[in-house]
Amino acid sequence: MSRHAPIVTCACGLLLRATSLFVPRRERRSWLAEWRGELHYVLGCNVADRDCIAFSLGAVPDAFWIGRNSLRRGWLPQLESPAECLAFLATLAVAGVSLAMYLPQVRLEIFSAAYDGPPEINFLLALLVTCLMLPAVLPIFLRAGLRTEWLSPTMRTRGWIFVGAKITLLLPLLFCGPVVLGRVLAASRAFGTVLQTFATMGGALFAAFWVIDDQLQRCPSCLRRLTNPARVGERSRSFLNFSGVEYVCIEGHGVLHVPDFPTSWFNEQRWLTLDGSWQSLFQHGIP
């Protein structure tokens, strides 16, 4: 039986569940069962709450190593379907808020900010500065993510709703994470405020990069992550022919062409919608 507060047990379990998404699907169930069994043993021991949290954080590099050494890309979680993506972000948000509410100094900071108003002002200012920095820091990704005129109105609406949902679920983590860092790692309140500001800006920039990059790698029709990369052409012949990687939607909606480097006639990725003549190549056919 666990000897720790329920919020610690819940936060550790949510952290393991979120981290398991970095593990390839075929190994995820056994990996999660093993770590849950070890966590159950640790929670039953007479150790401090922070030791239980530290043990759960140890699953992160293990999951990264398994994902990186698999046949698929492992530096980002394998969030193929939009439901998996939103569930992952919701889990991170709940875990971050739970950890912030559990730490007394962080909880006091958050509740005092609700009455005083200035850590909200700092947070909003940091987000505003980050938004102003985006065109200079991520010009290529931002331009590619905003160009949606070639999509149908239904695809554009579905895509922007999905982007809005991802940003909404990231906001609690962007608010609570810097507060935890500022109050746990900082020696003084002034240094903690500076650390919070820079952590918020850095986290917001990374979140913006991830949201745009994740959106660019999804099918605009079903919003599933594109898979089955295939190399096409040679870089030495890019002047006359396409050279890059092609990703295909497993539902048969289309193919994404990503060039190795921009040229005068193929300077950014392009989406090719497949018609009914391709339906025999896919299990479910083409809608």
Secondary structure as GFF3:
##gff-version 3
##sequence-region A 1 287
A	DSSP	alpha_helix	6	19	.	.	.	ID=ss1
A	DSSP	three_ten_helix	20	22	.	.	.	ID=ss2
A	DSSP	alpha_helix	25	43	.	.	.	ID=ss3
A	DSSP	alpha_helix	49	57	.	.	.	ID=ss4
A	DSSP	alpha_helix	59	68	.	.	.	ID=ss5
A	DSSP	alpha_helix	82	102	.	.	.	ID=ss6
A	DSSP	alpha_helix	104	116	.	.	.	ID=ss7
A	DSSP	alpha_helix	118	137	.	.	.	ID=ss8
A	DSSP	alpha_helix	139	146	.	.	.	ID=ss9
A	DSSP	alpha_helix	153	184	.	.	.	ID=ss10
A	DSSP	alpha_helix	189	216	.	.	.	ID=ss11
A	DSSP	beta_strand	227	232	.	.	.	ID=ss12
A	DSSP	three_ten_helix	235	237	.	.	.	ID=ss13
A	DSSP	beta_strand	244	248	.	.	.	ID=ss14
A	DSSP	beta_strand	254	259	.	.	.	ID=ss15
A	DSSP	beta_strand	270	273	.	.	.	ID=ss16
A	DSSP	three_ten_helix	276	281	.	.	.	ID=ss17
###
